[in-house]
């Protein structure tokens, strides 16, 4: 399997203060390509969510002020929704959006993703900000870290396929 | 005008820390009545917003997990929207909801309104929490305080009419 290196890479997760989660992850692809996979609805079902999930893009108006909503269909037949609003979309370097799991309506966090050009590679730094420490810690306790790493591995694999690797 | 006393009453607005706005206001009506006016869609157009505004309830699923959206039609023919999600609705004492002006999509704040039973009167304490100090100060600079006092005066007058005063 040629994607062995990417598949074992993990993101760096830190909690720099009482209300934030900070995540850094590098990808072996140029910034324009990585940014495109984050912002183009046709690619979302190919990487967004854990492996046993099929993600359906219900709405993705990926520009400043637009809304998004995804429904994740799990292998056990259950489904759950996620939604938010793009506060800022500045290609190819920055996306600021709200994030809300529909299982806990009204628990909205703010996600800032910064795409750093490293030549053939791209570093994506995501900062999630919560209203309170309890809400931040609830997210940390939800298993988000393993789901996130699986999502990033799927993104590695999609980037490799698109590069013809 | 019998509502002179209510019409000159102002809310107490404080900023107890760097991310919150705290507002206290008393109403001359029992708690059940005040809570009903906050939560029943038929009453919203009669008090929500400044006097030169006609508020239309597009959606108001006023229960834990439900969404709301109002459109305010101003006297100059312009309109603007507000929306959010009820995180908690516990009658007759507590409403926790998100609040977002559609003119700044993705700038979501969290509002907690607590209704305190003072017998014939009710004290409503509203705490708005923002992700950052800048967002809080942006709200403070928007003229929200005068709009809020006008809204509360309209609520005074509606409570008086409903009481047959």
HADDOCK unambig.tbl for C-alpha pairs under 7 A between the chains (distance, minus, plus):
assign (segid A and resid 65 and name CA) (segid B and resid 105 and name CA) 5.07 0.50 0.50
assign (segid A and resid 85 and name CA) (segid B and resid 105 and name CA) 6.64 0.50 0.50
assign (segid A and resid 85 and name CA) (segid B and resid 106 and name CA) 5.24 0.50 0.50
assign (segid A and resid 86 and name CA) (segid B and resid 106 and name CA) 6.23 0.50 0.50
assign (segid A and resid 87 and name CA) (segid B and resid 105 and name CA) 5.86 0.50 0.50
assign (segid A and resid 87 and name CA) (segid B and resid 106 and name CA) 4.69 0.50 0.50
assign (segid A and resid 97 and name CA) (segid B and resid 106 and name CA) 6.53 0.50 0.50
assign (segid A and resid 98 and name CA) (segid B and resid 106 and name CA) 5.91 0.50 0.50
assign (segid A and resid 105 and name CA) (segid B and resid 65 and name CA) 5.08 0.50 0.50
assign (segid A and resid 105 and name CA) (segid B and resid 85 and name CA) 6.65 0.50 0.50
assign (segid A and resid 105 and name CA) (segid B and resid 87 and name CA) 5.86 0.50 0.50
assign (segid A and resid 106 and name CA) (segid B and resid 85 and name CA) 5.24 0.50 0.50
assign (segid A and resid 106 and name CA) (segid B and resid 86 and name CA) 6.23 0.50 0.50
assign (segid A and resid 106 and name CA) (segid B and resid 87 and name CA) 4.68 0.50 0.50
assign (segid A and resid 106 and name CA) (segid B and resid 97 and name CA) 6.51 0.50 0.50
assign (segid A and resid 106 and name CA) (segid B and resid 98 and name CA) 5.92 0.50 0.50
assign (segid A and resid 129 and name CA) (segid B and resid 131 and name CA) 6.90 0.50 0.50
assign (segid A and resid 130 and name CA) (segid B and resid 131 and name CA) 6.78 0.50 0.50
assign (segid A and resid 131 and name CA) (segid B and resid 129 and name CA) 6.89 0.50 0.50
assign (segid A and resid 131 and name CA) (segid B and resid 130 and name CA) 6.78 0.50 0.50
assign (segid A and resid 131 and name CA) (segid B and resid 131 and name CA) 5.78 0.50 0.50
